[in-house]
Amino acid sequence: MDASNENLKTRIVAQALGLSVSTVKRWVDTGVIDARRTVGNHRLIPRSEAIRMARELGRDPGLLQAQSPRPSATSAASIDQALCDRLYHLLRQGHDRAGQVRQLIRTVHETGGAVGLADGLVGPVMQRIGHGWQEGAVDVYQEHLATHVIASVLMSLIGACPGTGPTPRPLAIVAAPGGDPYVLATLLAELVLRESGWDVCNLGVDLPLRSLANAIRPKRPGLVCLSVSTIREPDAFDEEFAAIREAAASVKASVIVGGRGFGPELRSRHADVASGHRMADLADFARRLNTSLGSSAAASTSREGFAGRPGRSRPDADRSDTRGQATGREWHIDG
């Protein structure tokens, strides 16, 4: 079948139209929307019919046009470039398009998860907006508004993540250092970690590293995630980062650092600390570490990074090391 008229499930159509699934099913049953039935009696709606209904309702048909192919939960690369282009143009059009932005982000998250959303959509689009600002094609207010709208959706997605159940989850602390204002990176890191089985204490952006060290000891996390998009005082970073590592070691917490601010020179100076280029690296590290912990009772056995330190074992020594080995887009989200 031509992908341009692929049959869509009622759930996909309902989300794109901003309706409940029960409403879409009722409209199919009463003939408002033309559809066909599968052998199992499931309703399938032709894409062209869904687009027609979207136009009648004054909804954005572009979301329906972008439904195929669907990205997998692990492949950001499978997200269509058309989706990135659409989000970029919606964000540039301003507040009037905020509802469509939220709808598009939720659609991508549903199919691609937090990793696909971060590495395949939000990251590339916000970097494009950042470059536009540098070239004078995007005004500062447009960048701020884009950040605000995306942040509001991310906080909503975070709020919808499952809470602590009968089996306690290990705790991760997320923060960005002093002088780093990029809130989207920390929010996406939190969403990725929550979807990887962690509880998260997000301490936000522009946090002095010594303050982060002060938080590590009483909270006793299993993982400390530092997002470094920019460094205000490079000469002081090593000393302050040493305080983080000392505090993490005192509670046997692992540490991972990501972001373009943690560049090749810093990675080489701190080669025994886990680092990542993409949110996919964070997800992989967090899941493997979570597995190695096994339960909250074993959280005290975690170690600092897959590479370890002299006298320290790796949390999952039979797996491959992920310290900065990934290629592709840097773990940095403008905004």
DOBAVEX-954249 format. One line per 2 residues: their letters; for each residue x, y, z of C-alpha. Coordinates in nm, 2 decimals, decimal comma. Layout:
a> X/Y/Z | ...
***
This chain:
md> 0,00/0,00/0,00 | 0,11/0,35/-0,08
as> 0,25/0,50/0,25 | 0,07/0,82/0,17
ne> -0,26/0,64/0,23 | -0,15/0,39/0,49
nl> -0,42/0,28/0,73 | -0,38/0,42/1,08
kt> -0,49/0,29/1,42 | -0,75/0,49/1,61
ri> -0,50/0,57/1,88 | -0,27/0,74/1,64
va> -0,55/0,94/1,48 | -0,70/1,04/1,82
qa> -0,36/1,17/1,94 | -0,31/1,37/1,62
lg> -0,66/1,52/1,63 | -0,65/1,59/2,00
ls> -0,95/1,36/2,07 | -1,01/1,07/2,29
vs> -0,98/0,72/2,14 | -1,34/0,65/2,24
tv> -1,46/0,96/2,04 | -1,27/0,85/1,73
kr> -1,41/0,50/1,76 | -1,76/0,64/1,80
wv> -1,72/0,86/1,49 | -1,61/0,55/1,29
dt> -1,91/0,35/1,41 | -2,15/0,63/1,32
gv> -2,00/0,70/0,98 | -1,85/1,04/1,06
id> -1,50/0,89/0,98 | -1,47/0,63/0,70
ar> -1,27/0,33/0,81 | -1,23/-0,05/0,76
rt> -1,22/-0,34/0,99 | -0,95/-0,60/1,03
vg> -1,02/-0,97/1,07 | -1,00/-0,92/1,44
nh> -1,26/-0,63/1,41 | -1,01/-0,35/1,48
rl> -1,08/-0,02/1,32 | -0,83/0,12/1,07
ip> -0,85/0,47/0,92 | -0,70/0,56/0,59
rs> -0,44/0,84/0,62 | -0,63/1,05/0,37
ea> -0,95/1,02/0,57 | -0,77/1,12/0,89
ir> -0,61/1,42/0,71 | -0,96/1,52/0,58
ma> -1,10/1,51/0,94 | -0,80/1,71/1,07
re> -0,87/1,99/0,82 | -1,24/1,99/0,91
lg> -1,16/2,02/1,28 | -0,89/2,29/1,21
rd> -0,62/2,06/1,34 | -0,27/2,04/1,19
pg> -0,26/1,76/0,92 | 0,11/1,76/0,91
ll> 0,13/1,54/1,22 | -0,07/1,27/1,03
qa> 0,14/1,31/0,72 | 0,45/1,24/0,93
qs> 0,33/0,92/1,10 | 0,51/0,68/0,86
pr> 0,77/0,54/0,90 | 0,74/0,52/1,28
ps> 1,07/0,56/1,47 | 1,18/0,28/1,69
at> 1,22/0,33/2,06 | 1,60/0,30/2,03
sa> 1,68/0,47/1,70 | 1,69/0,85/1,69
as> 1,82/0,83/1,33 | 1,49/0,68/1,21
id> 1,31/1,00/1,30 | 1,22/1,17/0,97
qa> 1,40/1,49/0,89 | 1,05/1,63/0,80
lc> 0,96/1,61/1,17 | 1,27/1,82/1,26
dr> 1,19/2,07/0,99 | 0,83/2,09/1,11
ly> 0,92/2,15/1,47 | 1,18/2,41/1,38
hl> 0,92/2,61/1,18 | 0,65/2,57/1,44
lr> 0,89/2,70/1,71 | 0,99/3,00/1,50
qg> 0,62/3,09/1,44 | 0,59/3,16/1,81
hd> 0,33/3,12/2,09 | 0,04/3,06/1,85
ra> 0,18/2,73/1,75 | 0,26/2,61/2,11
gq> -0,02/2,36/2,10 | 0,10/2,20/1,78
vr> 0,46/2,19/1,92 | 0,33/2,00/2,23
ql> 0,13/1,76/2,02 | 0,43/1,69/1,79
ir> 0,67/1,63/2,08 | 0,42/1,39/2,25
tv> 0,38/1,20/1,92 | 0,75/1,15/1,88
he> 0,80/1,05/2,24 | 0,52/0,79/2,22
tg> 0,70/0,62/1,94 | 1,07/0,70/2,00
ga> 1,09/0,73/2,38 | 1,30/0,98/2,56
vg> 1,62/0,89/2,37 | 1,45/0,92/2,03
la> 1,30/1,25/2,14 | 1,63/1,39/2,26
dg> 1,88/1,27/2,00 | 1,65/1,26/1,70
lv> 1,43/1,57/1,74 | 1,48/1,82/2,03
gp> 1,86/1,82/2,01 | 1,89/1,88/1,63
vm> 1,61/2,14/1,63 | 1,74/2,34/1,92
qr> 2,10/2,33/1,78 | 1,95/2,46/1,45
ig> 1,78/2,74/1,64 | 2,10/2,82/1,83
hg> 2,29/2,84/1,50 | 2,02/3,07/1,36
wq> 2,06/3,30/1,66 | 2,44/3,32/1,60
eg> 2,38/3,41/1,23 | 2,11/3,66/1,31
av> 1,83/3,46/1,16 | 1,66/3,39/1,49
dv> 1,59/3,65/1,76 | 1,67/3,58/2,13
yq> 1,30/3,60/2,22 | 1,23/3,32/1,97
eh> 1,50/3,10/2,13 | 1,37/3,17/2,48
la> 1,01/3,10/2,38 | 1,11/2,77/2,21
th> 1,30/2,66/2,52 | 1,00/2,75/2,74
vi> 0,75/2,56/2,53 | 0,97/2,25/2,50
as> 1,05/2,26/2,87 | 0,68/2,27/2,96
vl> 0,62/1,95/2,76 | 0,92/1,77/2,90
ms> 0,81/1,85/3,26 | 0,47/1,71/3,17
li> 0,62/1,39/3,04 | 0,84/1,37/3,34
ga> 0,54/1,41/3,57 | 0,37/1,12/3,38
cp> 0,66/0,88/3,45 | 0,58/0,59/3,69
gt> 0,67/0,67/4,05 | 0,84/0,45/4,30
gp> 0,66/0,11/4,32 | 0,69/-0,18/4,56
tp> 1,06/-0,22/4,46 | 1,25/0,11/4,53
rp> 1,44/0,25/4,24 | 1,80/0,37/4,27
la> 1,85/0,74/4,29 | 2,02/0,96/4,03
iv> 2,12/1,32/4,07 | 2,12/1,54/3,76
aa> 2,27/1,89/3,74 | 2,45/2,14/3,52
pg> 2,75/2,34/3,65 | 2,77/2,71/3,74
gd> 2,75/2,92/3,43 | 2,56/2,65/3,23
py> 2,20/2,78/3,16 | 2,08/2,50/2,93
vl> 1,78/2,36/3,11 | 1,66/2,13/2,82
at> 1,96/1,91/2,86 | 1,90/1,84/3,23
ll> 1,53/1,79/3,17 | 1,59/1,54/2,89
ae> 1,85/1,36/3,10 | 1,60/1,33/3,38
lv> 1,34/1,19/3,14 | 1,59/0,94/3,00
lr> 1,69/0,83/3,34 | 1,33/0,79/3,47
es> 1,26/0,57/3,16 | 1,57/0,37/3,24
gw> 1,44/0,27/3,58 | 1,58/0,55/3,81
dv> 1,43/0,80/4,05 | 1,58/1,14/3,98
cn> 1,67/1,44/4,19 | 1,71/1,72/3,93
lg> 1,91/2,00/4,09 | 1,88/2,22/3,78
vd> 2,12/2,44/3,60 | 2,39/2,69/3,70
lp> 2,47/2,49/4,01 | 2,82/2,55/4,16
lr> 2,99/2,21/4,16 | 3,09/2,24/4,53
sl> 2,72/2,27/4,60 | 2,65/1,96/4,40
an> 2,92/1,78/4,60 | 2,74/1,89/4,92
ai> 2,42/1,74/4,79 | 2,57/1,40/4,70
rp> 2,67/1,30/5,06 | 2,33/1,33/5,23
kr> 2,13/1,21/4,93 | 2,36/0,91/4,86
pg> 2,26/0,85/4,50 | 2,37/0,55/4,29
lv> 2,45/0,78/3,99 | 2,55/1,14/3,94
cl> 2,48/1,28/3,60 | 2,65/1,61/3,51
sv> 2,54/1,79/3,19 | 2,82/2,03/3,08
st> 2,71/2,24/2,78 | 2,95/2,52/2,87
ir> 3,20/2,60/3,14 | 3,22/2,94/3,29
ep> 3,56/2,90/3,45 | 3,76/2,63/3,27
da> 4,07/2,68/3,49 | 3,87/2,60/3,81
fd> 3,68/2,31/3,66 | 3,93/2,03/3,74
ee> 3,95/2,13/4,11 | 3,57/2,16/4,15
fa> 3,51/1,84/3,96 | 3,75/1,66/4,19
ai> 3,52/1,75/4,47 | 3,23/1,59/4,29
re> 3,43/1,27/4,23 | 3,54/1,26/4,60
aa> 3,19/1,30/4,72 | 3,06/1,04/4,48
as> 3,33/0,80/4,59 | 3,24/0,85/4,95
vk> 2,89/0,71/4,88 | 3,01/0,47/4,61
as> 2,81/0,65/4,34 | 2,89/0,63/3,97
vi> 2,95/0,94/3,77 | 2,87/1,02/3,40
vg> 2,94/1,35/3,23 | 2,79/1,46/2,89
gr> 2,78/1,77/2,68 | 2,99/1,96/2,44
gf> 3,15/2,16/2,72 | 3,32/1,83/2,84
gp> 3,53/1,82/2,52 | 3,82/1,61/2,42
el> 4,08/1,78/2,64 | 3,87/1,74/2,95
rs> 3,78/1,38/2,85 | 4,14/1,29/2,82
rh> 4,22/1,45/3,16 | 3,94/1,25/3,32
ad> 3,96/0,94/3,11 | 3,85/0,72/3,40
va> 3,51/0,89/3,43 | 3,23/0,77/3,21
sg> 3,12/1,02/2,95 | 2,87/1,03/2,67
hr> 2,80/1,21/2,34 | 2,43/1,13/2,31
ma> 2,14/1,07/2,54 | 2,15/0,71/2,41
dl> 2,49/0,67/2,58 | 2,33/0,79/2,91
ad> 2,04/0,55/2,87 | 2,28/0,26/2,80
fa> 2,50/0,34/3,09 | 2,21/0,39/3,33
rr> 2,04/0,06/3,24 | 2,35/-0,14/3,27
ln> 2,44/0,02/3,60 | 2,08/-0,04/3,72
ts> 2,11/-0,40/3,62 | 2,44/-0,43/3,81
lg> 2,28/-0,28/4,12 | 2,00/-0,54/4,10
ss> 1,81/-0,38/4,39 | 1,82/-0,08/4,62
aa> 1,99/-0,30/4,87 | 2,28/-0,34/4,63
as> 2,31/0,03/4,55 | 2,60/0,07/4,79
ts> 2,82/-0,15/4,56 | 2,81/0,08/4,26
re> 3,13/0,23/4,13 | 3,24/0,55/3,96
gf> 3,22/0,49/3,58 | 3,27/0,18/3,37
ag> 3,64/0,24/3,34 | 3,67/0,24/3,72
rp> 3,96/0,37/3,92 | 4,27/0,19/4,06
gr> 4,14/-0,07/4,31 | 3,78/-0,04/4,19
sr> 3,59/-0,29/3,98 | 3,35/-0,20/3,70
pd> 2,98/-0,25/3,77 | 2,94/-0,47/3,47
ad> 3,29/-0,58/3,37 | 3,18/-0,83/3,10
rs> 3,02/-0,55/2,90 | 3,20/-0,31/2,66
dt> 3,32/0,02/2,80 | 3,11/0,32/2,69
rg> 3,35/0,60/2,80 | 3,32/0,85/2,52
qa> 3,33/0,59/2,25 | 3,00/0,68/2,09
tg> 3,01/0,88/1,77 | 2,77/1,14/1,63
re> 2,60/1,44/1,79 | 2,73/1,58/2,11
wh> 2,52/1,55/2,42 | 2,42/1,91/2,42
id> 2,08/2,07/2,39 | 2,06/2,45/2,33
g> 1,79/2,61/2,55
***
